[in-house]
Amino acid sequence: MSIVAEAKFTPLDTPNFYNAEQSWFVKQHFEFKGFKVRVIVRCNAYENQNSAIAQVLDASVPKWNTIASLPWRQMKASGSYVLKELAQSQKRTFILDVEELLKQLAFIL
């Protein structure tokens, strides 16, 4: 069972894969325990520029606050920005990082 189903994260959209700033990204929004959550995973040509963050929306401001992240050395995401499309196996590595961030969020929230 995935962390999305197990912890009752409600996806608000589908994973959005896109290429920008010499990087591949995936961005997805969820709702969890009344919080709106955004997860962004970035894979750059230089591994030390990779990032994976989870943010919660503070609707009173409005502002996204980062509350969880993965060190780039622990990330699974892979894919060269020079590729026009990511293979399914590469997309899966991004989703593994999204799921790891959601596990952190389930613990924090």
C-alpha positions as CSV (number, residue, x, y, z in Angstrom):
1,M,0.0,0.0,0.0
2,S,1.4,3.4,-0.9
3,I,1.9,6.2,1.7
4,V,-0.7,8.2,-0.1
5,A,-3.4,5.7,0.6
6,E,-2.0,4.5,3.9
7,A,-1.7,8.0,5.5
8,K,-4.8,9.3,3.7
9,F,-3.1,12.0,1.6
10,T,-5.6,13.2,-1.0
11,P,-4.0,14.1,-4.3
12,L,-5.3,17.4,-5.6
13,D,-3.7,16.9,-9.0
14,T,-1.5,14.4,-10.9
15,P,2.3,14.6,-10.8
16,N,3.4,17.3,-13.1
17,F,6.7,16.5,-14.8
18,Y,8.5,19.4,-16.6
19,N,11.9,20.6,-17.7
20,A,13.1,24.0,-16.7
21,E,16.2,25.8,-15.5
22,Q,18.4,22.9,-16.8
23,S,16.6,20.5,-14.5
24,W,13.7,18.0,-14.5
25,F,11.0,18.6,-11.9
26,V,7.9,16.9,-10.6
27,K,5.4,18.9,-8.6
28,Q,2.3,17.6,-7.0
29,H,-0.3,19.0,-4.5
30,F,-2.1,17.0,-1.7
31,E,-4.4,17.6,1.1
32,F,-3.6,16.0,4.5
33,K,-5.3,16.6,7.8
34,G,-6.7,19.9,6.6
35,F,-3.4,21.1,5.3
36,K,-2.6,21.9,1.6
37,V,0.7,20.4,0.8
38,R,3.0,20.9,-2.2
39,V,5.9,18.5,-3.0
40,I,8.6,19.5,-5.5
41,V,11.5,17.3,-6.6
42,R,14.2,18.7,-8.8
43,C,16.9,16.7,-10.6
44,N,19.8,18.7,-12.1
45,A,22.7,17.7,-14.2
46,Y,24.9,18.3,-11.1
47,E,23.7,16.0,-8.3
48,N,24.5,18.5,-5.6
49,Q,21.9,20.8,-7.1
50,N,19.2,18.3,-6.7
51,S,16.4,19.1,-4.2
52,A,13.3,17.5,-2.8
53,I,11.1,19.6,-0.6
54,A,7.6,19.4,1.0
55,Q,5.8,22.6,1.8
56,V,2.6,23.5,3.6
57,L,0.5,26.5,2.6
58,D,-0.1,29.2,5.2
59,A,-3.3,30.6,3.8
60,S,-3.3,33.6,6.0
61,V,-0.2,35.1,4.3
62,P,-0.4,33.2,1.6
63,K,3.0,31.6,1.7
64,W,4.5,28.1,1.2
65,N,6.6,27.0,4.2
66,T,9.1,24.2,3.7
67,I,8.7,21.7,6.5
68,A,10.5,18.6,5.1
69,S,13.3,17.9,2.7
70,L,15.6,15.1,1.5
71,P,19.4,15.5,1.3
72,W,20.5,15.3,-2.3
73,R,22.6,12.2,-1.5
74,Q,19.5,10.3,-0.4
75,M,17.4,11.2,-3.4
76,K,16.4,8.5,-5.9
77,A,15.4,10.9,-8.8
78,S,17.4,10.6,-11.9
79,G,17.2,12.2,-15.4
80,S,19.3,14.4,-17.5
81,Y,17.8,17.8,-18.4
82,V,18.9,17.3,-22.0
83,L,16.3,14.6,-22.4
84,K,13.2,15.7,-24.2
85,E,11.1,13.2,-22.2
86,L,11.7,11.1,-19.1
87,A,11.3,7.3,-19.3
88,Q,8.7,5.7,-17.0
89,S,11.5,4.2,-15.0
90,Q,13.0,7.7,-14.4
91,K,9.6,9.1,-13.5
92,R,9.3,6.3,-11.0
93,T,12.5,7.5,-9.2
94,F,10.9,11.0,-8.8
95,I,7.7,9.4,-7.3
96,L,9.9,7.4,-4.8
97,D,11.2,10.8,-3.6
98,V,7.7,12.2,-3.4
99,E,6.6,9.2,-1.3
100,E,9.6,9.6,1.0
101,L,8.6,13.2,1.6
102,L,5.0,12.2,2.3
103,K,6.2,9.8,4.9
104,Q,8.1,12.6,6.6
105,L,5.0,14.8,6.5
106,A,2.8,12.1,8.0
107,F,5.1,12.0,10.9
108,I,5.5,15.8,11.3
109,L,1.8,16.7,10.8
